[in-house]
Amino acid sequence: MSNTLVQNITWFKACRAADVPQNGGVCVKYKHEQIALYHFTRRDEWYATQNLCPHRRQMVLSRGMIGSQAGEPKVACPFHKKTFSLVDGHCLNDDECESIRTYPVKIENGVVFIGVEEEGDEDYCLNK
């Protein structure tokens, strides 16, 4: 028998879609995490990232300005203007700045769900 690390996505109900401002963001709490949720209406897209800006370790990204850079959706920290990709979280204007975590988002019947990865050990039997 061997142990294999398995990642499962848990979808949690974040809020109603109507609760998120157009072309803006809100902060959603899941367990002990703060997650920034954005409704990029100009692109008809939804994104979620960690709310913590890695530059100065402040929970502010949900209040950042969203836009595009070379066609890539981004958010700018409202205090220090570090910009991060909403697609994969890499910093767009500072090669030495940490990336931010991103989360999948889905909308069902006007409700926003955010997917978080939860890790667990699962035993697999090698002998069938």
N, C-alpha and C positions, 0 to 999 in steps of 0.2 A: 504494500500500500504506500502511496506517496501523497504528500500534501502539495496542492497547487494553489497559488494565490489567484483568486477570481475577483474581478471587479464587476459590481452590479450597479446599474443606474436606478436610483430611486427618484421618482417624479413627485414633487410636492406642490401643493396648491399655494401659489404665491399671493395672488390677488385677482381682482377682476380687471380685465383689459381696460375698462373705462377709468380705472383708478390711476393709470400711468399717463402723465402728460404727453401730448404729441411732441415729438422731437425732443424728448427729455427723459429724465430718469427718476427712479425712486429707490429707496433702500428697503430691502426685504430681509428679515431675519429667519435663518433656518438653524435650529439647534443653537450652537455658539458662533455661527458664522454670519457676517453681514454680506449680503449679495446686492450688487447694483444691477437694477433691471432697467433696460432702455427700450423705448418704442420709437424707432427711427421711421417715422411716418413718411418722410420724403422718399424713402427706399422701400416702404411697406415691409419692414423687417423688425424683428425683435432680437435683442442680445442680452446676455447676463455675464457679469464679471465679478470678481471680488470687489468689495467696496474700498479696501485698503490700498492707498497709493504707496508703492514701495519706496518712493523717493524720500519722503519725510515721515512715513509710517502713520499717516492720518486717514481716517475713515471718511473720505470725501468724494470718491469717484462718481457716486450716484448724482452728485450735484454738478458734475462736469459738463462741458459743452460737447455735443456730438456733431460730427461732420464727416467729411471724406478727404482722404489724401491719396492722390493718384488712383482714385476709384475704390480705395479700401476704406470701409467704415472705421471711425476712430472716436475715442473719447479723450478730452484734454482735462487734466487735473485742474480744478478751479483755482488753486493757489499757486502752483509752480509751472503750469503749462506743459508738463510732460505729457506726451500723447501716446496712447496705446491702441493697438489694433483690437477692434471688437470681434474679429474673427478668431485670432489665435493668441492674443494678449501680448505680443512682443511690443517693445517700446519703439516708436517710430522716429523719435528725435534725439535719442541718446543711446549710443551703443553699449554703454556701461550700466544702464539702468536695468533692473530686474524686470522680467515679464510678469504679467498678471494672469491669474487663473480665469478661464472662461467656462461657461456652462451652457448646455443646450437649453433651448426654450421652445415650448409648443403652446398653442392656443386651442382650447376646446370649448365650444359653446360660450364664448366670451370670458373664459377663465384662463389665466396665465399659469402654466406649470413650468418649473425649473428642474432640470435633471442634475442630481449630484451623485458622484461616484462613491460607493461605499465598498470598502474592501473586506474580504472575509476569507477564512480558510475553508476549503472544501476538500473532502477526501474522495479520491477516485480509486476504485479497485482495479488493479492491473490484471487480475485473473477473472475471466468471465465465465 
